[in-house]
């Protein structure tokens, strides 16, 4: 089989490898559709330091079961699945509380789970990582369960009231997934801050109030549209020090900022402002199994909207060039999908 192997910053190669073996509680999956995540791009350049040479990336994936281990009873060859990429230790207090995503010893497919990720013809996962996907759902839609679950988890952490004014900094995949989740939950006053025109246009098309990040102060623009009201809840979905500061500037007194983007290793905020304004800062990472199951259902319900997030597709062999163009800023897609040849 073919794999896309990461060999170090700015270095990918297509290699031939044996089809991976799998244990009694594992599945062998054909990767039908794999999303290129922004974290993969930052891993490719070496910025994040979260990808190691010799590995295969890919954690947003829908595929088909090829073979099952001897102790697997829930799946059979031919089943279509979306993959919950996180595998916790199963015994720590976080795993036992249903918070596998913050297990200190978790393994994440395509990130730190050893050699194998989904940017290959085939990959393996534990039976409990596979969630059944309706056969009628396009795998390229099914893979959006992962970013939708990220968004849903962030919304659950904030738990805003329906009447609140909300803002999202960054109209990438996660930012737009937040918009879809919030709209599905009945929120109406949602502002999207972004500086890439094409992404702003898509956010507007999907129903957000859009603000260009580089044209005036976003906080003043929101106040001018809301009668001097500010956002009581802000989602930061970029992960840079500058965009975290933008999120802080948008947030009303007593408001909550949920930080999802995590590229920058640190950021600075005015301590006196955070304390005197009683600003709540919450980190948001990944999602739990219940949220992933909900996101699978939402993906099948929002097919039309999600298809608009797909900027293009490529083969595994074309992926190194696509990734390099994304890393250099020559290609600014919302979501590029690596598709199997016959999917």
PAZAPA-4460 file (N, C-alpha, C; in steps of 0.05 Angstrom, whole numbers, plus 32768, in hexadecimal, padded with zeros to 4 digits):
% residues 343
    n_x    n_y    n_z   ca_x   ca_y   ca_z    c_x    c_y    c_z   seq   type   mol
   8011   7FE8   8000   8000   8000   8000   8012   8019   8000     1      X     A
   8005   8030   7FFA   8013   8049   7FFA   800E   8058   8014     2      X     A
   8022   8066   801D   801F   8078   8034   802C   8093   802D     3      X     A
   8022   80A8   803A   802F   80C2   8038   8040   80C6   8051     4      X     A
   805A   80C3   804F   806B   80C4   8066   8077   80E0   806A     5      X     A
   8076   80E8   8083   8082   8102   808B   809F   80FD   8093     6      X     A
   80B1   810B   8085   80CE   8106   808A   80DC   811D   8098     7      X     A
   80CD   8131   80A1   80D9   8148   80AE   80CD   8161   80A1     8      X     A
   80D3   8179   80AC   80C7   8192   80A2   80C9   8195   8084     9      X     A
   80B2   8199   8078   80AF   819E   805B   80B7   8185   804A    10      X     A
   80B6   816D   8056   80BE   8155   8048   80A9   813F   804A    11      X     A
   809D   8139   8034   808A   8122   8032   8094   810F   801C    12      X     A
   808E   80F6   801E   8093   80E3   8008   807D   80CE   8007    13      X     A
   8077   80C5   7FEF   8065   80AF   7FEB   8076   8095   7FED    14      X     A
   806F   8084   7FFF   807E   806B   8002   806C   8053   8000    15      X     A
   8078   803C   7FF9   806A   8023   7FFA   806F   8016   8015    16      X     A
   805A   800C   8021   805C   7FFF   803C   804A   7FE7   803D    17      X     A
   8050   7FD4   804E   803E   7FBE   8052   8024   7FC7   805E    18      X     A
   800E   7FBA   8057   7FF5   7FBF   8064   7FF8   7FBA   8082    19      X     A
   7FF0   7FCD   8093   7FF6   7FCA   80B0   7FE6   7FB2   80BC    20      X     A
   7FF3   7FA5   80CE   7FE6   7F8F   80DD   7FD4   7F9C   80F3    21      X     A
   7FC1   7F8C   80FC   7FAE   7F97   8110   7FA9   7F82   8125    22      X     A
   7FA3   7F8C   813D   7F9E   7F7A   8154   7F82   7F6F   8155    23      X     A
   7F7C   7F5F   8169   7F62   7F52   816B   7F4B   7F66   8170    24      X     A
   7F51   7F7D   817B   7F3B   7F91   8180   7F3D   7FA8   816C    25      X     A
   7F4B   7FA5   8156   7F50   7FBB   8143   7F43   7FB5   8128    26      X     A
   7F42   7FCB   8119   7F37   7FCA   80FE   7F4D   7FD3   80EA    27      X     A
   7F4C   7FC7   80D2   7F5B   7FD1   80BC   7F48   7FE1   80AB    28      X     A
   7F4F   7FFB   80A6   7F3D   800D   8099   7F49   8017   807F    29      X     A
   7F39   8018   806A   7F42   8026   8051   7F3B   8044   8054    30      X     A
   7F4E   8055   8050   7F49   8072   8052   7F3C   807C   8039    31      X     A
   7F21   8080   803B   7F12   8089   8024   7F15   80A7   8020    32      X     A
   7F15   80B7   8036   7F17   80D4   8034   7F25   80DE   804D    33      X     A
   7F3A   80EE   8049   7F4A   80F8   8060   7F4C   8116   805D    34      X     A
   7F45   8125   8072   7F47   8142   8071   7F64   814B   8078    35      X     A
   7F6D   815F   806A   7F87   816C   8071   7F80   8182   8085    36      X     A
   7F88   817D   809E   7F83   8190   80B4   7F99   81A5   80B4    37      X     A
   7F92   81BD   80BE   7FA6   81D1   80C2   7FBD   81C8   80D3    38      X     A
   7FB7   81B7   80E7   7FCC   81AC   80F8   7FDF   819A   80E9    39      X     A
   7FD5   818D   80D4   7FE7   817D   80C3   7FFB   818F   80B4    40      X     A
   7FF0   81A6   80AA   8001   81B9   809B   8017   81C4   80AE    41      X     A
   800F   81CB   80C6   8022   81D6   80D9   8036   81C1   80E2    42      X     A
   802D   81A8   80E3   803F   8192   80E8   8053   818D   80D2    43      X     A
   8049   8190   80B9   805A   818D   80A1   8070   81A1   80A1    44      X     A
   806B   81BA   80A8   8080   81CF   80A8   8092   81CD   80C0    45      X     A
   808A   81BE   80D5   8099   81BC   80ED   8092   81D1   8102    46      X     A
   807F   81E3   80FB   8078   81F9   810D   806E   81EF   8128    47      X     A
   805D   81DB   8127   8050   81D2   8140   8061   81BE   8150    48      X     A
   8073   81B0   8142   8083   819C   8150   8074   8184   8159    49      X     A
   805C   8180   814E   804B   816A   8157   804B   8152   8144    50      X     A
   805B   8153   812F   805D   813C   811C   807A   8134   811B    51      X     A
   807F   811A   811C   809A   810F   811D   80A1   8101   8103    52      X     A
   80BA   8105   80F9   80C3   80F8   80E1   80BE   80DA   80E1    53      X     A
   80B6   80CF   80CA   80B1   80B2   80C8   8094   80AB   80CC    54      X     A
   8083   80BE   80D3   8067   80B7   80D9   8055   80BD   80C1    55      X     A
   803C   80B4   80C3   8027   80BA   80B0   8012   80CB   80BE    56      X     A
   800C   80E2   80B3   7FF8   80F4   80BE   7FDB   80EC   80B6    57      X     A
   7FC8   80FB   80BF   7FAC   80F7   80B7   7F9B   80EE   80CE    58      X     A
   7F89   80FF   80D8   7F77   80F8   80EE   7F5A   80FF   80E8    59      X     A
   7F54   810D   80D3   7F38   8112   80CB   7F32   80FF   80B4    60      X     A
   7F23   80EA   80BA   7F21   80D5   80A6   7F06   80C5   80A9    61      X     A
   7EFC   80BE   8091   7EE6   80AA   808F   7EF0   8095   807C    62      X     A
   7EE9   807C   8082   7EF3   8066   8072   7EE1   804E   8073    63      X     A
   7EEC   8038   8068   7EDD   801F   8066   7EEC   8009   8074    64      X     A
   7EDE   7FF9   8083   7EEB   7FE3   8091   7EF3   7FCD   807D    65      X     A
   7F0C   7FC6   807E   7F17   7FB1   806D   7F18   7F96   807B    66      X     A
   7F22   7F96   8093   7F24   7F7E   80A3   7F21   7F85   80C1    67      X     A
   7F19   7F71   80D0   7F14   7F76   80ED   7F24   7F61   80FD    68      X     A
   7F2C   7F69   8116   7F3A   7F57   8128   7F28   7F41   8132    69      X     A
   7F34   7F2D   813E   7F25   7F15   8146   7F11   7F1B   815D    70      X     A
   7F15   7F31   816C   7F02   7F37   8182   7EEF   7F4D   817B    71      X     A
   7EEF   7F56   8162   7EDD   7F6C   8159   7EC2   7F60   8152    72      X     A
   7EAD   7F6A   815F   7E92   7F61   8159   7E80   7F76   814D    73      X     A
   7E88   7F8F   8150   7E76   7FA5   8148   7E78   7FAD   812A    74      X     A
   7E8D   7FA4   811D   7E91   7FAC   8101   7E98   7F94   80F0    75      X     A
   7E93   7F98   80D6   7E9B   7F83   80C3   7EA5   7F91   80AA    76      X     A
   7EB4   7F82   8099   7EBE   7F8E   8081   7EA8   7F9A   8070    77      X     A
   7EAE   7FB2   8066   7E9B   7FC1   8055   7E8D   7FD7   8064    78      X     A
   7E8D   7FD6   807F   7E81   7FEC   808E   7E90   8006   8089    79      X     A
   7E80   801B   8087   7E8D   8036   8084   7E8E   8043   80A0    80      X     A
   7EA4   8050   80A6   7EA8   805A   80C1   7EB5   8076   80C0    81      X     A
   7EAF   8086   80D4   7EBE   809E   80DB   7ECF   8098   80F3    82      X     A
   7EE7   80A3   80F4   7EFA   809A   8109   7EFD   80B0   811E    83      X     A
   7EF8   80A7   8137   7EFE   80B7   814F   7F1D   80B4   8153    84      X     A
   7F2C   80C9   814E   7F49   80C5   814C   7F58   80C1   8166    85      X     A
   7F4A   80C4   817D   7F56   80C4   8197   7F53   80A8   81A4    86      X     A
   7F69   809F   81B0   7F68   8086   81BF   7F75   808B   81DA    87      X     A
   7F65   808D   81EF   7F70   8091   820A   7F79   8077   8216    88      X     A
   7F86   807A   822E   7F90   8062   823B   7F7A   8050   8246    89      X     A
   7F62   805C   824B   7F4B   804D   8254   7F4A   8048   8272    90      X     A
   7F5E   8050   8281   7F5E   804A   829E   7F63   8063   82AF    91      X     A
   7F6B   807A   82A3   7F70   8092   82B4   7F55   809E   82BB    92      X     A
   7F55   80B2   82CD   7F3C   80BE   82D6   7F2E   80CD   82C0    93      X     A
   7F3E   80D8   82AC   7F32   80E6   8296   7F23   80D3   8284    94      X     A
   7F2F   80BD   827D   7F22   80A9   826C   7F09   809D   827A    95      X     A
   7F0C   8098   8293   7EF5   808C   82A2   7EDE   80A0   82A5    96      X     A
   7EE4   80BA   82A2   7ECF   80CF   82A3   7EC5   80D6   8288    97      X     A
   7ECD   80C7   8273   7EC4   80CC   8258   7ED3   80E3   824A    98      X     A
   7EEA   80EA   8255   7EFA   8100   8249   7F14   80F5   823E    99      X     A
   7F11   80E2   822D   7F28   80D5   8220   7F3A   80E8   8212   100      X     A
   7F2E   80FE   8208   7F3D   8112   81F8   7F52   8121   8209   101      X     A
   7F50   8121   8223   7F64   812E   8233   7F74   8119   8244   102      X     A
   7F73   8101   823C   7F83   80EC   8249   7FA1   80F3   8245   103      X     A
   7FB1   80F4   825B   7FCD   80FB   8258   7FDD   80E8   8246   104      X     A
   7FD3   80D0   8243   7FE1   80BC   8232   7FD2   80B5   8219   105      X     A
   7FC1   80C7   8210   7FB1   80C1   81F8   7FC3   80BF   81DF   106      X     A
   7FBA   80AF   81CC   7FC7   80AD   81B2   7FB3   80B8   819D   107      X     A
   7FBD   80C8   818B   7FAB   80D4   8176   7FB5   80CB   815B   108      X     A
   7FA3   80BF   814C   7FA9   80B5   8131   7FB5   80CB   8120   109      X     A
   7FCB   80C6   8114   7FD8   80DA   8102   7FE6   80F0   8110   110      X     A
   7FE8   80EF   812B   7FF5   8104   813A   800B   80F8   814B   111      X     A
   8004   80E6   815E   8018   80DA   816F   8013   80BC   8174   112      X     A
   8003   80B0   8162   7FFB   8094   8166   800F   8081   8158   113      X     A
   8028   8086   815A   803C   8075   814D   803E   807C   8130   114      X     A
   8044   8068   811F   804A   806D   8103   8031   8074   80F3   115      X     A
   801A   8067   80F9   8004   8068   80E6   7FF1   807F   80EA   116      X     A
   7FE9   808B   80D4   7FD4   809F   80D3   7FC3   8098   80BB   117      X     A
   7FB0   80AA   80B4   7F9D   80A4   809F   7FA5   80AC   8083   118      X     A
   7FBC   80BA   8080   7FC5   80C2   8065   7FD4   80AB   8059   119      X     A
   7FC5   8096   8053   7FD0   807D   8048   7FB8   806E   803C   120      X     A
   7FBF   8059   802D   7FA9   8049   8021   7F99   803C   8038   121      X     A
   7FA6   8032   804C   7F9A   8024   8063   7FA6   802D   807D   122      X     A
   7F97   802B   8093   7FA1   8030   80AD   7F91   801F   80C1   123      X     A
   7F9B   801E   80D9   7F8D   800E   80EE   7F83   8020   8104   124      X     A
   7F6F   8016   8113   7F65   8024   812B   7F58   8010   813D   125      X     A
   7F55   8017   8156   7F47   8006   8169   7F29   8007   8162   126      X     A
   7F1B   7FF1   8168   7EFF   7FEF   8163   7EEF   8006   816F   127      X     A
   7EF7   800F   8187   7EE7   8024   8193   7EEB   803F   8187   128      X     A
   7EFE   8042   8174   7F03   805B   8166   7EF1   805D   814D   129      X     A
   7EE4   8048   8145   7ED4   8048   812D   7EB7   804D   8133   130      X     A
   7EAB   8060   8125   7E8F   8067   8128   7E81   8062   810D   131      X     A
   7E6B   8054   810D   7E5E   804D   80F4   7E54   8066   80E6   132      X     A
   7E59   8066   80CB   7E51   807C   80BA   7E3D   8071   80A6   133      X     A
   7E27   807E   80A2   7E13   8075   808E   7E20   8072   8073   134      X     A
   7E1A   805C   8066   7E27   8056   804C   7E20   806A   8037   135      X     A
   7E0A   807A   803B   7E03   808E   8027   7E12   80A8   802B   136      X     A
   7E21   80AB   8041   7E2F   80C3   8046   7E4A   80C3   8038   137      X     A
   7E50   80D7   8028   7E6A   80DA   801B   7E80   80DA   8030   138      X     A
   7E95   80C9   802D   7EAB   80CA   8041   7EB7   80E6   8045   139      X     A
   7EB7   80F6   802F   7EC2   8111   8031   7EB0   8123   8044   140      X     A
   7E97   811B   8047   7E86   8129   805A   7E89   811C   8076   141      X     A
   7E8C   8102   8076   7E8F   80F4   8090   7EA8   80FC   809F   142      X     A
   7EBD   8104   8092   7ED6   810C   80A0   7ED2   8126   80B0   143      X     A
   7EBD   8135   80A8   7EB7   814E   80B7   7EAC   8149   80D3   144      X     A
   7EA7   8130   80DA   7E9F   812A   80F5   7EB5   8134   8109   145      X     A
   7ECE   8132   8100   7EE4   813A   8112   7EE4   8158   8117   146      X     A
   7EE5   816A   8103   7EE4   8187   810A   7EC9   818F   8116   147      X     A
   7EB3   8183   810E   7E9A   818A   811A   7E9A   8182   8138   148      X     A
   7EA6   816C   813F   7EA8   8165   815B   7EBA   8178   816B   149      X     A
   7ECF   8181   815E   7EE0   8196   816B   7ECF   81AE   8171   150      X     A
   7EBF   81B7   815E   7EAE   81CE   8162   7E99   81CA   8177   151      X     A
   7E8D   81B3   8176   7E78   81AC   818A   7E83   81AC   81A6   152      X     A
   7E9B   81A1   81A9   7EA7   81A0   81C4   7EAC   81BD   81CE   153      X     A
   7EB6   81CE   81BD   7EBB   81EA   81C5   7EA2   81F8   81CD   154      X     A
   7E8C   81F3   81BE   7E72   8200   81C5   7E68   81F5   81DF   155      X     A
   7E6B   81DB   81E4   7E62   81D0   81FD   7E72   81DB   8215   156      X     A
   7E8C   81E1   8211   7E9C   81ED   8226   7E93   8209   822D   157      X     A
   7E8C   8218   8218   7E82   8233   821D   7E66   8234   8227   158      X     A
   7E55   8223   821C   7E39   8221   8224   7E2B   823C   8224   159      X     A
   7E2B   824A   820D   7E1F   8265   820C   7E01   8264   820B   160      X     A
   7DF4   8279   8214   7DD7   827C   8211   7DD0   8284   81F5   161      X     A
   7DB9   827C   81EC   7DB1   8280   81D0   7DB1   829E   81C8   162      X     A
   7DAB   82AF   81DB   7DA9   82CB   81D5   7DC4   82DA   81D3   163      X     A
   7DD9   82CC   81DA   7DF3   82D9   81DB   7DFE   82DF   81BF   164      X     A
   7E0F   82F5   81BE   7E1E   82FC   81A6   7E38   82EC   81A7   165      X     A
   7E3D   82DD   8192   7E55   82CC   8191   7E67   82D4   817A   166      X     A
   7E81   82D1   817E   7E94   82D7   8168   7EA7   82BF   8165   167      X     A
   7EAF   82BB   814C   7EC2   82A6   8145   7EDA   82B3   8137   168      X     A
   7EF2   82AF   8141   7F0A   82BA   8135   7F16   82A4   8124   169      X     A
   7F15   82A7   8109   7F20   8293   80F7   7F0A   8283   80E9   170      X     A
   7F09   8286   80CE   7EF5   8278   80BE   7F01   8261   80AF   171      X     A
   7F13   8252   80BC   7F1D   8239   80B1   7F09   8223   80B6   172      X     A
   7F12   820B   80B4   7F00   81F4   80B8   7EF3   81F5   80D3   173      X     A
   7F02   81F9   80E9   7EF6   81F9   8103   7EE4   8211   8108   174      X     A
   7EEC   8228   80FE   7EDA   823F   8101   7EC0   823B   80F3   175      X     A
   7EC0   8231   80DB   7EA8   822C   80CC   7E98   8215   80D8   176      X     A
   7EA6   8201   80E3   7E98   81EB   80F1   7E89   81F6   8109   177      X     A
   7E96   8209   8117   7E89   8217   812E   7E6F   8225   8125   178      X     A
   7E71   8232   810E   7E5A   8240   8103   7E43   822C   80FE   179      X     A
   7E49   8216   80F2   7E35   8202   80EB   7E29   81F6   8105   180      X     A
   7E3A   81F0   8119   7E30   81E5   8132   7E1E   81F9   8140   181      X     A
   7E27   8212   8142   7E17   8227   8150   7DFD   822C   8143   182      X     A
   7DFD   822D   8128   7DE3   8231   811A   7DD0   8219   811F   183      X     A
   7DDB   8201   811F   7DCB   81EA   8123   7DBE   81EA   813F   184      X     A
   7DCC   81F7   8152   7DC2   81F9   816D   7DAF   8210   8171   185      X     A
   7DAC   8221   815C   7D99   8236   815E   7DA4   8252   8163   186      X     A
   7DBE   8255   8163   7DCA   8270   8167   7DC8   8280   814D   187      X     A
   7DC4   829A   8150   7DBF   82AB   8139   7DD4   82C2   8136   188      X     A
   7DDD   82CC   814D   7DEF   82E3   814C   7E0C   82DA   814E   189      X     A
   7E17   82D3   8136   7E32   82C7   8135   7E43   82D7   8122   190      X     A
   7E58   82E2   812C   7E6B   82F2   811C   7E84   82E2   8116   191      X     A
   7E8D   82E3   80FD   7EA5   82D5   80F5   7EBB   82E9   80ED   192      X     A
   7ED2   82E7   80F9   7EE8   82F9   80F4   7EFE   82EA   80E5   193      X     A
   7F05   82F4   80CD   7F18   82E6   80BC   7F25   82FA   80A9   194      X     A
   7F3C   82F4   809E   7F48   8307   808B   7F4B   82FB   806E   195      X     A
   7F45   82E2   806B   7F45   82D6   8050   7F2A   82DA   8043   196      X     A
   7F29   82E9   802E   7F10   82F1   8022   7EFE   82D9   801B   197      X     A
   7F0A   82C4   800F   7EFA   82AD   8006   7EEC   82A0   801E   198      X     A
   7EFB   829E   8034   7EEF   8292   804C   7ED9   82A3   8058   199      X     A
   7EDD   82BE   8057   7EC8   82D0   8061   7EAF   82CD   8050   200      X     A
   7EB3   82CB   8036   7E9C   82C8   8024   7E8C   82AE   802A   201      X     A
   7E9B   8299   802F   7E8E   827F   8036   7E7F   8282   8051   202      X     A
   7E8C   828F   8064   7E7F   8292   807E   7E65   82A2   807C   203      X     A
   7E66   82B7   806B   7E4E   82C7   8066   7E38   82B6   8058   204      X     A
   7E40   82A6   8045   7E2D   8295   8037   7E20   8281   804A   205      X     A
   7E30   8278   805E   7E25   8265   8071   7E16   8272   8088   206      X     A
   7E14   828C   8089   7E02   829A   809B   7E0F   82AA   80B2   207      X     A
   7E29   82AE   80B1   7E36   82BE   80C6   7E36   82DB   80BF   208      X     A
   7E38   82EC   80D4   7E3E   8309   80CF   7E5D   830A   80CD   209      X     A
   7E67   8314   80B7   7E83   8312   80B2   7E92   832D   80B6   210      X     A
   7EAA   832B   80C0   7EBB   8342   80C5   7ED7   833C   80BB   211      X     A
   7EE2   834D   80AA   7EFD   834A   80A1   7F10   8353   80B8   212      X     A
   7F22   8341   80BF   7F33   8346   80D6   7F46   835F   80D3   213      X     A
   7F4C   8366   80BA   7F5F   837C   80B6   7F52   8396   80AD   214      X     A
   7F38   8398   80B0   7F2A   83B1   80A7   7F1B   83BC   80BF   215      X     A
   7F28   83CB   80CF   7F1B   83D7   80E7   7F1E   83C4   80FE   216      X     A
   7F15   83CD   8115   7F16   83BD   812D   7EFD   83AB   812E   217      X     A
   7F00   8391   812E   7EE9   837F   812F   7ED6   8384   8146   218      X     A
   7EE1   838B   815D   7ED0   8391   8174   7EBD   83A8   816F   219      X     A
   7EC8   83BD   8163   7EB7   83D5   815D   7EA3   83CE   8147   220      X     A
   7EAA   83BE   8134   7E97   83B6   811F   7E80   83A6   812A   221      X     A
   7E86   8394   813D   7E71   8384   8149   7E5E   8397   8159   222      X     A
   7E6A   83AA   8168   7E5A   83BC   8178   7E48   83CD   8166   223      X     A
   7E53   83D5   814E   7E43   83E5   813C   7E2B   83D6   8131   224      X     A
   7E2D   83BC   812F   7E17   83AB   8124   7E04   83A2   813A   225      X     A
   7E0C   83A3   8153   7DFB   8398   8168   7DF0   83AD   817B   226      X     A
   7DF5   83C7   8175   7DEC   83DB   8188   7DFE   83DD   81A0   227      X     A
   7E18   83DD   819C   7E2C   83E0   81B1   7E30   83C8   81C2   228      X     A
   7E26   83B1   81BA   7E2A   8398   81C9   7E43   838A   81BE   229      X     A
   7E50   837C   81D0   7E68   836D   81C8   7E62   834F   81CA   230      X     A
   7E75   833F   81C0   7E72   8322   81C1   7E76   8318   81DD   231      X     A
   7E63   8309   81E8   7E66   82FD   8202   7E74   82E2   8201   232      X     A
   7E75   82D7   81E9   7E84   82BE   81E5   7E95   82BF   81CC   233      X     A
   7EAE   82B9   81CE   7EC0   82BA   81B7   7ECF   82A0   81B4   234      X     A
   7ECF   8294   819C   7EDE   827C   8196   7EF7   8284   8186   235      X     A
   7F0E   827C   818F   7F27   8281   8180   7F2F   8267   8172   236      X     A
   7F2F   8268   8157   7F32   8250   8147   7F4A   8253   8134   237      X     A
   7F5E   8262   813B   7F76   8265   812B   7F8E   825A   8139   238      X     A
   7F93   8265   8151   7FA9   825B   8162   7FC3   826B   8161   239      X     A
   7FC1   8285   815A   7FD8   8296   815A   7FD5   82AB   8170   240      X     A
   7FEB   82B5   817A   7FEA   82C9   8190   7FD9   82E1   8188   241      X     A
   7FDC   82EA   816F   7FCD   8301   8165   7FAF   82FC   8165   242      X     A
   7FA7   82E4   815D   7F8A   82DF   815B   7F7E   82D9   8177   243      X     A
   7F8E   82D0   8189   7F85   82CD   81A5   7F80   82E9   81B0   244      X     A
   7F91   82FC   81AA   7F8D   8318   81B3   7F74   8324   81A6   245      X     A
   7F6F   831D   818D   7F57   8326   8180   7F3E   831C   818E   246      X     A
   7F3F   8302   8195   7F29   82F6   81A4   7F24   8304   81BF   247      X     A
   7F3A   830B   81CC   7F37   8319   81E6   7F2B   8334   81E2   248      X     A
   7F34   8343   81CD   7F29   835E   81C8   7F0B   835D   81C1   249      X     A
   7F02   8347   81B6   7EE6   8345   81AF   7ED4   833F   81C6   250      X     A
   7EDF   8333   81DB   7ECF   8328   81F1   7EC4   833D   8204   251      X     A
   7EAB   833B   820A   7E9E   834E   821D   7EA6   8348   823A   252      X     A
   7EA1   835B   824B   7EA6   8358   8268   7E96   833F   8271   253      X     A
   7EA3   832E   8280   7E96   8316   828A   7E93   8300   8276   254      X     A
   7E9F   8304   825E   7E9B   82F1   8248   7EAF   82DA   824A   255      X     A
   7EAB   82C7   8237   7EBB   82AF   8236   7EC9   82AC   821B   256      X     A
   7EE3   82A6   821C   7EF2   82A0   8204   7EFA   8283   8204   257      X     A
   7EF3   8274   81EF   7EFB   8258   81ED   7F11   8256   81D8   258      X     A
   7F28   824D   81E0   7F40   824B   81CF   7F42   822F   81C3   259      X     A
   7F40   822D   81A8   7F40   8214   819A   7F5B   8211   818B   260      X     A
   7F62   8226   817C   7F7B   8226   816D   7F92   8224   8180   261      X     A
   7FA7   8214   8178   7FBD   8211   818B   7FD8   820F   817C   262      X     A
   7FDC   8220   8168   7FF6   821F   815A   800B   822D   816B   263      X     A
   8006   8246   8174   8019   8255   8184   801E   8247   819F   264      X     A
   8037   8247   81A8   803D   823A   81C1   8036   824B   81D9   265      X     A
   8033   8266   81D5   802B   8277   81EB   801F   8291   81E0   266      X     A
   8011   829F   81F1   8006   82B9   81EA   8005   82CB   8202   267      X     A
   8001   82E5   81FE   8000   82F8   8213   7FE6   8307   8213   268      X     A
   7FD9   8309   822B   7FC1   8319   822E   7FC5   832B   8246   269      X     A
   7FB6   8342   8247   7FB9   8355   825D   7FAC   8349   8276   270      X     A
   7FBD   8343   828A   7FB3   8336   82A2   7F9E   8347   82B0   271      X     A
   7FA3   8361   82B2   7F8F   8372   82C0   7F74   8373   82B1   272      X     A
   7F76   8371   8296   7F5D   8371   8287   7F4E   8357   828B   273      X     A
   7F5C   8340   828B   7F4F   8326   828F   7F42   8325   82AA   274      X     A
   7F50   832F   82BE   7F45   832D   82DA   7F2F   8341   82DE   275      X     A
   7F33   835A   82D7   7F1F   836F   82DD   7F06   836B   82CB   276      X     A
   7F09   8360   82B4   7EF2   835B   82A2   7EE5   8341   82A8   277      X     A
   7EF1   8331   82BA   7EE8   8316   82C1   7EE4   8305   82A8   278      X     A
   7EF8   8305   8297   7EF8   82F5   827F   7EFE   82D8   8285   279      X     A
   7EEF   82C6   827A   7EF4   82AA   827D   7F03   82A0   8265   280      X     A
   7F1A   8293   8269   7F29   8286   8253   7F26   8268   8257   281      X     A
   7F1E   825A   8241   7F1C   823D   8242   7F2B   8231   822A   282      X     A
   7F3B   821E   8230   7F48   820E   821B   7F35   81F9   8211   283      X     A
   7F36   81F2   81F8   7F25   81DD   81ED   7F36   81CB   81DB   284      X     A
   7F36   81B1   81E1   7F46   819F   81D1   7F36   8186   81CB   285      X     A
   7F34   8180   81B1   7F27   8167   81A9   7F0A   8166   81B0   286      X     A
   7F01   814E   81B9   7EE5   8149   81BD   7EE2   812E   81CA   287      X     A
   7ECB   8129   81D5   7EC6   810F   81E1   7EB6   80FD   81CD   288      X     A
   7EB2   80E5   81D5   7EA4   80D1   81C3   7E87   80D9   81BD   289      X     A
   7E7A   80E4   81D1   7E5E   80EC   81CD   7E5C   8103   81B9   290      X     A
   7E6E   8116   81BB   7E6F   812C   81A8   7E75   8123   818C   291      X     A
   7E87   810F   818A   7E8E   8105   816F   7E76   80F7   8163   292      X     A
   7E67   80E7   8172   7E4F   80DA   8168   7E3B   80EF   815F   293      X     A
   7E37   8104   816E   7E25   811A   8167   7E2E   8127   814D   294      X     A
   7E48   812B   814A   7E54   8138   8133   7E50   8127   8119   295      X     A
   7E51   810D   811C   7E4B   80FB   8105   7E2F   8100   80FB   296      X     A
   7E1C   8101   810D   7E00   8106   8106   7DFD   8121   80F9   297      X     A
   7E0B   8135   8104   7E09   8150   80FA   7E15   8152   80DD   298      X     A
   7E2B   8144   80D9   7E38   8144   80BE   7E24   8139   80A9   299      X     A
   7E16   8124   80B0   7E03   8119   809C   7DEC   812C   8098   300      X     A
   7DE5   813C   80AC   7DCF   814F   80AA   7DD7   8168   809B   301      X     A
   7DF0   816F   809C   7DFA   8189   8090   7E0B   8184   8077   302      X     A
   7E05   8170   8068   7E15   8169   8051   7E19   8180   803E   303      X     A
   7E03   818F   8038   7E04   81A5   8025   7E17   81BB   802F   304      X     A
   7E16   81C1   8048   7E27   81D6   8053   7E44   81CD   8053   305      X     A
   7E49   81B4   805C   7E64   81AA   805E   7E71   81A7   8042   306      X     A
   7E62   81A0   802E   7E6E   819E   8014   7E7A   81B9   800A   307      X     A
   7E6F   81CF   8014   7E79   81E9   800D   7E94   81EF   801A   308      X     A
   7E9B   81DF   802F   7EB4   81E3   803D   7ECB   81D4   802E   309      X     A
   7EC3   81C1   801C   7ED8   81B2   800E   7EE2   81C3   7FF6   310      X     A
   7EFB   81CB   7FF8   7F06   81DD   7FE4   7F11   81CD   7FCC   311      X     A
   7F17   81B3   7FD0   7F22   81A3   7FBB   7F2A   8188   7FC6   312      X     A
   7F32   8176   7FB4   7F3C   815C   7FBC   7F55   8155   7FAD   313      X     A
   7F63   8141   7FB7   7F7C   8139   7FAB   7F81   811B   7FB1   314      X     A
   7F92   810F   7FA2   7F9A   80F4   7FA7   7FB1   80F4   7FBC   315      X     A
   7FB7   80DD   7FC7   7FCD   80DB   7FDA   7FE7   80E4   7FCD   316      X     A
   7FEB   80DD   7FB3   8004   80E5   7FA5   8005   8103   7FA1   317      X     A
   7FEF   8110   7F9F   7FEE   812E   7F9B   7FF1   813D   7FB5   318      X     A
   7FEE   8130   7FCB   7FED   813D   7FE5   8006   814D   7FED   319      X     A
   801E   8142   7FE7   8036   8152   7FEE   8036   816E   7FE2   320      X     A
   802F   816F   7FC8   802E   8189   7FBB   8018   819B   7FC7   321      X     A
   8001   818F   7FCC   7FEB   819F   7FD8   7FF3   81A9   7FF3   322      X     A
   7FFF   8198   8003   8007   81A1   801E   801C   81B7   801D   323      X     A
   802F   81B5   800B   8043   81CA   8008   8036   81E4   8000   324      X     A
   8024   81E4   7FED   8016   81FC   7FE4   8006   8208   7FFB   325      X     A
   7FFA   81F7   800B   7FEB   8202   8022   7FFE   820E   8036   326      X     A
   8015   8201   803B   8028   820C   804E   8034   8226   8046   327      X     A
   8037   822A   802B   8043   8243   8021   802E   8259   801E   328      X     A
   8015   8252   8022   7FFF   8266   801F   7FF6   826A   8002   329      X     A
   8000   8259   7FF0   7FF7   825C   7FD4   7FDB   8250   7FD0   330      X     A
   7FD4   823E   7FE2   7FB9   8231   7FE2   7FAD   8235   7FFD   331      X     A
   7F95   8241   7FFE   7F88   8247   8017   7F6C   823A   8019   332      X     A
   7F6B   8220   8019   7F51   8213   8019   7F45   8213   8035   333      X     A
   7F2B   820D   8036   7F1F   8208   804F   7F25   81EB   8056   334      X     A
   7F1E   81D8   8044   7F25   81BC   8049   7F2C   81AE   802E   335      X     A
   7F44   81A4   802E   7F4D   8193   8018   7F4A   8176   8021   336      X     A
   7F40   8165   800F   7F3A   8149   8015   7F4B   8137   8004   337      X     A
   7F59   8124   8011   7F67   810F   8003   7F54   80F8   7FFF   338      X     A
   7F4E   80F2   7FE6   7F3A   80DD   7FE0   7F48   80C4   7FD6   339      X     A
   7F3E   80AD   7FDD   7F46   8094   7FD1   7F3E   8095   7FB4   340      X     A
   7F4C   8086   7FA4   7F49   8087   7F86   7F2C   8083   7F7E   341      X     A
   7F1E   8070   7F8A   7F03   806A   7F81   7EED   8075   7F94   342      X     A
   7EF4   808A   7FA3   7EE0   8096   7FB5   7EDA   80B3   7FAD   343      X     A
***
